[in-house]
Amino acid sequence: MCFALASAHLGASSWLLLSSIRQFKIERTKLDLATRHLIRTRSGRVFPAELSLLADVSEEDAVEYLEKRCTYDVALMMQNRKGTNVFFFGQQFWNN
């Protein structure tokens, strides 16, 4: 009986883990595609609010994604007059 409960628990937790990993990959892909689209159409300028609307994620997730992307891409983060962050990506990423 204990073995059956343990194996059921292990199976359910494995399924939940795989489901969350799959959901994370889908969200990451949507963020990548939306970011590339915004870089191409906005001459490298990406607003986190626009990215969150386009990728259908929260604005905090969009800011976190853009901050991580700035660590490995050539980018500049500034604040506009309204106090919101604006990310500028270099010209070599416009056509990616």
Secondary structure, DSSP 4 states (H G I P E B T S, - for coil): -HHHHHHHHHHHHHHHHHHHHHHHHHHHHHHHHHHHHHHHHTTTEE-HHHHHHHHTS-HHHHHHHHHHHHHHS-EEEEE-TTS-EEEEE-GGGTT-
